[in-house]
Amino acid sequence: MAVHGQDSTKTKKKTRLGHLTRDVYKSFVHVEPPRQDSSFMQKSEASFKLYAGKAIRRIYIVNLSFSENVYDTSKSILSTLTRVADRLQANTKDWMIRDMLFVKKGQILDPYRLADNERFLRDQNFIKDARIVVRPTEYPDSVDLYVRLRDVFSWGAEVSASGVNNVKASIYDANFMGMAQRLQYSILYDKNRTPITGSEIRYRKTSVAGSFINLEAGYSTINQGGLATENETAYFLNLDRPLYTPNARFAGGLQISHNLATNVFGKPAALFYDYKYQLGDVWLGYNIGVNKQKRKGSDDRSRRFVSMRYFDQHFDQFPKLDTFDPRYTNKKYVLGQFTWYKIDFYRTNYIFGFGRTEDLPVGMQRKVTLGAVQVDSLKRVYAGFEFDHWLVDSHDNYWNYTLSLGTNFYKREWQDNSTLLNISWYSRLMDFTKFKIRQYANISYAGIYNQHVYESLHINNEYGLDEFSTDSIRARQRLSLGTETTLYTRWSILGFKIGFLAFARGTLMEPPVLGIWRGGLFPSLGGGVRTRNENLIFGTIEARFTWFPHTLYGVNNFTVTVRSNLRVKATGSFVQAPWFALVK
């Protein structure tokens, strides 16, 4: 009997231990069950076409709490945290959501306009997902709209460090007071600086007073986004109004900044670029074809857009240079652009995110740009052409190709002629029982001919080798080819979903530095892991390991890069400000 009692006690202990283990596993390392609707590819307006032509009677706002998130894969551990989050954060105010609606009570339901508004809401970084649900009423000619939104937890923090002597930290609220405004403060500690700390504060307001004009202002003593050569003290003001729907008439923007190089690292006078400059940039465009579509009573989404831009970079103080550098010169651009576009959207997921709804453009855009360009005392006439095409084929593969051409005319000579061709392909999502796989491939070519003022092509960007940590490898032609496989698992840790990636890429720079095989061709192989919690404001976090068989200028053959707040998605505007043809 005694022995039996000991076995019973051991069994109870094992049972308790087993329960504890299962609870910890389910709470912290959870494998979500497969979902029938976990992957999809559908036209954004498809679900609204049944109700086209009916009157919108009422619009209801349904703002979901954190606990109502159906995609939450860590309910057992987050149930308490969601209650805390609901108390800490104010969801987006109903009146603010109405300010972001361009479908109104009493209007006739337009499926495309409704899909555009749903996409516009999803495009806000403080909103996890948005759905507009149409409900029939007791009257056959009218419907009610239910705008269902789920905010992310908008409080966030970022920390980056290079050892204990160089640390930068930021805290922010991307939806301060639930009023679509972002407040961010950053501080930098660097033992080699004088003073050893610097800071930055930024404020952004989305759709000021329902005008769809976004405002951003800031002040920084750690600015490194200007000319990217010296630490800068800067203050700036930005206003922008995107073309958020093809039915909007105007788009434009304004940027004003004052930048001053500060010698916080005690460089000798001969090495320090002591400069001061001001930047003014304004553009305005008008959407042609809106009234014509209304008169026709149907919408084929074809539009034309005409715009003008004035850019002025003026130096109050030039740095002392031994040779000419186009970055440190006065620049004035007056550019006009004519755009033809026809763009729809598909709703899908698992392209850039981990399951949240994503909006992919489908259609085409053509742009012709003409203007007067002055760099220092050199005055030229610029002409450019760009063509973008996005499509989903019959097998649900997603394609995008871009062709950009640009040239400058001066004294009967075509100078700084640029070409870029880029083709990208995303496979359909391969959905298996325990994981999902999507394949990506890309090929691009860029060239600059009869080079005079333009900088040479760099290797360290998205059209070359992004992890190759030097800008010293430059050329007049660049050819890149790469592929990447992403595997999405059903694992999650505290709501952070886990994915893995493997990639291969090579870039050929012409003319080569030391011959094709020693310096012209740069292959790379590697892999990594990505994670993201779709309930939080943070973007995707990625750790990537890369092996470079050939390197130059002291670049390591093996690199490990960790990037946080990685955000890759399609633009939320149908058009952009006039600018030079893309070349990188």
Beta strands, then each sheet from edge to edge (+ up, - down):
strand 1: 29-31
strand 2: 41-43
strand 3: 55-64
strand 4: 127-136
strand 5: 142-151
strand 6: 155-161
strand 7: 166-173
strand 8: 181-190
strand 9: 197-205
strand 10: 214-223
strand 11: 232-241
strand 12: 250-261
strand 13: 276-288
strand 14: 302-317
strand 15: 331-348
strand 16: 358-375
strand 17: 378-392
strand 18: 398-410
strand 19: 413-426
strand 20: 430-431
strand 21: 435-449
strand 22: 457-458
strand 23: 474-475
strand 24: 477-493
strand 25: 496-510
strand 26: 521-532
strand 27: 540-547
strand 28: 558-566
sheet 1: 1+ 24- 21+ 19- 18+ 17- 16+ 15- 2+
sheet 2: 1+ 24- 25+ 26- 27+ 28-
sheet 3: 1+ 24- 21+ 20-
sheet 4: 1+ 24- 21+ 19- 18+ 17- 16+ 15- 14+ 13- 12+ 11- 10+ 9- 8+ 7- 6+
sheet 5: 3+ 5+ 4-
sheet 6: 22+ 23-
end
